[in-house]
Amino acid sequence: MDNKKILIVDDDENICELLRLYLEKDGFNTVVANDGEQAIKCAQINNPDLILLDIMLPVLDGWQVCREIRKSSNVPIIMLTAKGETFDKVLGLELGADDYVTKPFDSKEVVARIKAVLRRIGDSDKSDDAREVRYDKLRINITNYELEVDGQQIDTPPKELELVYHLASNPNRVYTRDQLLDEVWGFDYYGDSRTVDVHVKRLREKLEGVSDKWSLKTVWGVGYKFEVK
């Protein structure tokens, strides 16, 4: 984990300083931004390995920042949310957040969450030999985030691509929505799993009827599977 760069985004300078001290003590490098606009600039200039992103920010809020960063980067994002604020987990997932932490937080917990997210990404980066799956008229490459359908490259948001890659890497295995949230998004997640349905629906629009050798199947009352005939 040494020398990984963390961008801390919060308008409370005391929180930024506290996180900076804890992270640097743990061997991370840090960059700090205090508003949404500054956060986007810092992300572009510093190319951080992970972003800690407060939701309530001046100029642009955390949701807008997350949306903007996701247009060009898959950098892991952990959202910071004040206790009592309704954190819309579905919106967070759909915008591409990787995890969230509620304030007031224990700094050790934040460091542990950061390490867990970076470890998850590091583990997936190591398995380069298994970073592409191919089926009839379908190629999914997770290293370059490319989805090719019937010879055409299709623009696909990162989480959609990760979801179909995960399912297609484990053909005919049935996953519950909660398993997919846990294994693809990595959220400690309770209850609302609409976001999986939304992502599957969008994927179906791209993949429906392409081949009769495979399909994205709903297993009623359970979840989803990538069925290979």
C-alpha positions in Angstrom: 0.0 0.0 0.0 3.0 2.3 0.4 3.1 5.5 -1.6 -0.4 5.1 -2.9 -1.9 8.6 -3.4 -5.2 9.5 -1.7 -7.2 12.6 -2.6 -9.2 13.8 0.4 -12.1 16.0 -0.5 -14.0 17.7 2.4 -14.9 21.4 3.1 -14.1 20.8 6.8 -10.4 21.5 7.1 -10.1 19.8 10.5 -11.4 16.5 9.0 -9.0 16.8 6.1 -6.1 17.4 8.5 -7.1 14.4 10.7 -7.4 12.1 7.7 -4.2 13.4 6.2 -2.3 12.7 9.4 -3.7 9.2 9.8 -3.1 8.3 6.2 0.4 9.6 6.0 1.3 7.8 9.3 0.2 4.7 7.4 2.5 5.3 4.5 0.0 6.9 2.0 0.7 10.2 0.2 -2.2 12.7 0.3 -3.7 15.6 -1.6 -6.5 17.7 -0.2 -9.3 19.6 -1.9 -12.0 21.7 -0.1 -14.7 22.1 -2.8 -16.1 20.1 -5.7 -14.5 22.1 -8.5 -11.0 21.9 -6.8 -11.6 18.1 -6.4 -12.1 17.5 -10.1 -8.9 19.6 -10.9 -6.9 17.8 -8.3 -8.1 14.4 -9.6 -7.0 15.3 -13.1 -3.6 16.7 -12.1 -2.6 14.3 -9.4 -4.0 11.0 -10.7 -4.8 9.6 -7.2 -5.1 5.9 -6.5 -8.3 6.5 -4.4 -10.6 9.4 -3.6 -12.3 10.1 -0.3 -15.2 12.3 -1.3 -17.6 14.2 1.0 -21.1 14.6 -0.3 -21.9 18.0 1.0 -19.4 20.3 -0.7 -19.4 23.9 -1.9 -19.4 24.8 -5.6 -20.2 21.2 -6.8 -21.5 18.5 -4.5 -20.0 15.0 -4.1 -22.6 13.4 -6.5 -21.6 15.9 -9.3 -17.9 15.3 -8.6 -18.4 11.6 -8.7 -20.3 11.8 -12.0 -17.7 14.1 -13.6 -14.7 11.9 -12.5 -16.5 8.7 -13.8 -16.6 10.2 -17.3 -12.9 9.7 -17.7 -11.6 7.6 -14.8 -12.2 4.3 -12.9 -10.3 5.5 -9.8 -11.9 4.0 -6.6 -14.2 6.5 -4.8 -15.2 6.2 -1.1 -18.1 8.6 -0.3 -18.1 10.4 3.1 -21.6 11.1 4.5 -22.7 12.9 7.7 -24.8 10.8 10.1 -28.4 11.8 9.6 -27.9 12.7 5.9 -29.8 10.2 3.8 -27.2 8.5 1.8 -28.8 7.3 -1.3 -26.9 4.0 -1.8 -28.5 3.2 -5.1 -27.5 6.6 -6.5 -24.0 6.1 -5.1 -23.7 2.7 -6.7 -25.1 3.9 -10.0 -22.7 6.8 -10.2 -19.8 4.5 -9.6 -18.9 4.9 -5.9 -17.0 1.9 -4.5 -17.9 2.3 -0.8 -19.1 4.8 1.7 -18.3 5.8 5.3 -20.6 7.6 7.7 -19.4 10.5 9.9 -18.4 10.8 12.6 -16.0 8.1 11.6 -13.2 6.3 13.3 -10.0 7.2 11.4 -8.8 3.6 11.7 -12.0 2.4 10.1 -11.5 4.8 7.1 -7.9 3.5 6.7 -9.1 -0.1 6.8 -11.8 0.6 4.2 -9.2 2.3 1.9 -6.9 -0.7 2.2 -9.8 -3.1 1.5 -10.8 -1.3 -1.7 -7.2 -1.0 -2.9 -6.6 -4.7 -2.1 -9.7 -5.7 -4.0 -8.6 -3.7 -7.1 -5.0 -5.0 -6.7 -6.2 -8.6 -6.6 -8.2 -8.1 -9.7 -5.3 -6.5 -11.5 -3.0 -9.4 -10.7 -5.2 -11.9 -12.6 -4.3 -10.5 -16.0 -4.5 -13.8 -17.7 -8.2 -14.0 -16.9 -9.0 -10.4 -17.8 -10.9 -11.1 -21.0 -13.8 -13.5 -21.7 -15.0 -14.4 -25.2 -18.2 -16.0 -26.4 -19.9 -16.2 -29.8 -20.1 -12.5 -31.0 -19.1 -11.2 -27.6 -15.7 -10.0 -26.1 -15.4 -8.5 -22.7 -12.0 -7.1 -21.7 -11.9 -5.8 -18.2 -8.3 -4.5 -18.4 -9.1 -2.0 -21.1 -12.8 -1.7 -20.2 -14.0 -2.8 -23.7 -17.2 -4.5 -24.6 -17.4 -5.8 -28.2 -20.7 -7.1 -29.5 -20.9 -8.7 -32.9 -17.6 -7.0 -33.9 -18.7 -3.5 -32.7 -17.2 -1.8 -29.7 -20.0 -0.6 -27.4 -19.6 2.3 -25.0 -20.4 0.8 -21.6 -20.2 2.4 -18.1 -17.6 0.7 -15.8 -20.0 -1.0 -13.4 -22.1 -2.4 -16.3 -18.9 -3.9 -17.8 -17.7 -5.2 -14.5 -21.1 -6.8 -13.9 -21.3 -8.6 -17.2 -17.7 -9.6 -16.9 -18.3 -11.1 -13.5 -21.4 -13.1 -14.7 -19.7 -14.2 -18.0 -16.6 -15.3 -16.1 -18.8 -17.7 -14.1 -21.2 -19.1 -16.8 -24.4 -20.8 -15.7 -23.8 -19.8 -12.0 -26.8 -18.1 -10.4 -26.0 -15.0 -8.3 -28.4 -13.3 -6.0 -28.6 -9.5 -6.2 -26.9 -9.2 -2.8 -24.0 -11.4 -4.0 -23.5 -9.2 -7.1 -23.6 -6.1 -5.0 -21.0 -7.5 -2.7 -18.7 -9.1 -5.4 -19.0 -6.4 -8.1 -19.5 -3.2 -6.1 -18.0 -4.3 -2.8 -20.5 -2.4 -0.7 -21.6 -3.6 2.7 -25.1 -3.4 1.4 -28.5 -3.8 3.0 -31.9 -4.1 1.5 -32.3 -2.1 -1.7 -30.9 -4.0 -4.7 -32.7 -2.1 -7.5 -29.4 -0.9 -8.9 -28.5 -4.5 -10.0 -31.8 -4.7 -11.9 -31.2 -1.3 -13.5 -27.7 -2.4 -14.7 -29.0 -5.7 -16.0 -31.8 -4.0 -17.9 -29.2 -1.7 -19.6 -27.0 -4.6 -20.4 -29.9 -6.5 -21.9 -30.5 -3.6 -24.3 -27.0 -4.0 -25.6 -26.9 -7.8 -25.6 -30.4 -9.0 -26.4 -30.6 -11.3 -29.4 -26.9 -11.1 -30.4 -26.3 -14.9 -30.2 -28.4 -18.0 -29.5 -25.4 -19.6 -27.7 -25.6 -17.4 -24.6 -27.9 -15.0 -22.8 -28.3 -12.9 -19.6 -31.0 -14.8 -17.7 -33.2 -13.8 -14.8 -33.7 -16.6 -12.3 -37.0 -15.6 -10.8 -37.0 -15.2 -7.1 -33.2 -15.6 -6.9 -31.2 -13.3 -9.2 -29.3 -13.6 -12.5 -26.9 -15.8 -14.5 -25.0 -15.7 -17.7 -26.4 -18.8 -19.4 -24.3 -20.6 -21.9 -26.1 -23.2 -24.0 
